[in-house]
Every structure is written in C-alpha cells, then in structure tokens.
Amino acid sequence: MPILLFPYAAALLALGHLRRLNAPVRNLLFFFAVTQLIAALFTPRPLLSLGLAAFRTLVILAMIAAGVYLQESRNLRPLLWGQVVVFVTAWGYSVLERGQHVLSGRLGHPYYYVVSLGLVAVIAIWLALFWRGGALWWRVLVGLLALATFLAAGSRGPLLALIVGSAAALLFAGRKGTRRWILVPAGLALAIAIAVNVFELPIKPVTRLLNDQTSGRNFVWADAYAAWQTSPLGGVGAYQGGPYITYLFKDDCNLPSTPVINALGCGLFNGAWLTAHNAWLHWLMETGVIGLTGLVALYGYGLWAAVRSRDPLLIALLFGFSAMNLVDVVIALPSQHFSELFWVVLGVSAWRVQAAATRQTEPAVQGPAAAFPATSAD
C-alpha cells in the first residue's frame, strides 16, 4: 500500500523480471511505455506531464514484473489476510462513528473510499472461493465477512464486478472442481439486495445496490470528454485531469485525507485522484488518443492471457475489474492496493501463458524418467 512507502518502492526491484518474458510481450510493454511518454509531449504542460507519465508507467511495469516474479495466482493468497484487517478496521471505525446505527449509512474507513472498500471485499470473496486446499470453515467465515462488508459498502460498481468476474470464471476457467460454486456469492448478494428492497428493511447501503441512478456520473463523463477535446492527441496529462472535472472539483483539497497528504498539503496535485469514473474515458482525458492506444493494446493482451491461463482467480479479477472500469477507474496508480493488484495479475497471466507454451514445445521425456510424471503443487 502506498501509505507504506518503503515496501511500495521495493516493488521496483522486480523490474528485472520483465526480461523473463518472451520478445513479443516485451515489445508490447515497450509499445505501451512509449505511447505514454509520447502522449505527454502533446499535453499543455509537456515537461510536467512527461515526468508524471514516466512515474506512472514505471510503477505499472514494476507491478507487471512483480506478477512475473510471483508466477502463480496462489502466491496472491497472503493478500487476503491484509484485507481481513481492512474489513475489521472498517467495521470498527463505523461502529465508533455511528454506534448501533452502523447500517444507517454506508460503511466507512479512514483510508479507503466506500467504493474501493466494496471492490476489496469482492476480491476477498474470490480469494476465499478459489483458495484450493484451505479448510472450508475459515474460508466460509472470511467469505461471509467479505460479503457483509460488500453489502454494507452499498456500491453498485463492485456488484457489477462480482457478477461479471464470476460469470467469466465460470465460462473460461478449466478447473471443474470450483465451477459449480463460482456464482454462489453473486447470487447470494443479489438475493439479499432483492429481499431488503421487497420487504423495505432499514438497511440503506443494501438498498442502493439495485438503484439505477448514475449518481452524477453523466456530468463527470461530459466534463472528461470536454477536457479531452482541449488536447486530443496527448490529453491534459497524467494526474492533471481533476481541475477539468468541474462537477467534482472543489476549491478545497480533493486528495484523500491521510497523514502524509495532510502534512504536505495539496499544492500542485490538488485533484490528482479525481477520476472520470470510466477508465477508458479517464485515460483518453489524461493521455489522449496516443496513450489510450497503448493502454488498449496491453489491456487486451491481459484479458487474452487470463483466458488462456484457465485460472479462475486470474479470470475473475481481470474481467471483474474490466466491468467496474465502466463506471469507475480501478487501474490508475497509486491506489490503496487494488489497482496495483490488477497489474500484478496481468503479469501473472502473461507468465502463465508463456510457461504453458514452453511446456508444450518441450520434447517428450524418454527413458525411465517418463515413468514418473510431474505432479501439481496446488
């Protein structure tokens, strides 16, 4: 998490692992990086934009490299325990703030936005669901805690991610042992939301899940589109779109309230974390047609690699994030760990596809060794 600066910066040490990818994938990463940097030269403030674009591109490549280093989705499992701490913190914070009326409003957290809290809960549900070999009792308990957090957050974007990601895993994953359980969490969440609305139960966060209002996103999208039109080729620059989103931008600090930000103040980066509430429109606003082209190429490869991997967790994560990217931006770095996870998962998917292709091209084992087939560690 960015609040822990040293471990976050340590991810840059993984960059060397990009050399382990084959030439076509490295060329794609190079193309992505070049498009981000070239786009910065066509912004209103090219020098500032070039530095910020280089920073964001470097961190994205570092997270992809970290995924190559991890190699397998099972190495993402420790993330679940950190997320449990986040959930306990959110419930404790909300109880202290509202007491017995904790469900009178959406669940709060001192560091996570309510929408990102819902997405983290969805990620935890998938981690518990696809944790092969884990005892059922604690997976059920953790899954119920994550589901309760998701419902109390009352965010429709994470609900969309849960449904689409689970459905994609059902369609594309090759592990038949987990397929029949994939849609259970999404079905349970929908059933609870419908029951709360039908019986008019006083649980306000859950009632929001079936609301069809845009919550002002149409105004945000209009502002972002207008901002892109001011600089079509390169956009307005990475982390510089906030002031153009007039529907959200205020005179006070528009950054998350954290000890570090409160100490340093807003300054130049006021509004840096205001987004267009659509990842493609946001990238178009900040990097123009040039930068968006690189993102679409890399993103498309990531989805393809996840499908080819046949790993249900990788598929659920990348497709779930893609669904939520239609109404929010959950791939822009840095974040409170969820955006980083997207790029790490893309790196894991790239490695899985390459490793599978390598195994298929290896010559058949001859002689006595053929009598001892390899076994899976999972």
Secondary structure, 3 states (H helix, E strand, C coil): CCCCHHHHHHHHHHHHHHHHCCHHHHHHHHHHHHHHHHHHCCCCCHHHHHHHHHHHHHHHHHHHHHHHHHCCHHHHCCHHHHHHHHHHHHHHHHHHHHHHHHHHCCCCCCCCCHHHHHHHHHHHHHHHHCCCCCCHHHHHHHHHHHHHHHHHHCCHHHHHHHHHHHHHHHHHCCCHHHHCCCCHHHHHHHHHHHHHHHCCCCCHHHHHHHCCCCCCHHHHHHHHHHHHHCCCCCCCCCCCCHHHCCCCCCCCCCCCCCHHHHHHCCHHHCCCCCCCCCHHHHHHHHHHHHHHHHHHHHHHHHHHHHHHHCCHHHHHHHHHHHHHCCCCCCCCCCCCCHHHHHHHHHHHHHHHHHHHHHHHHCCCCCHHHHHCCCCCCC
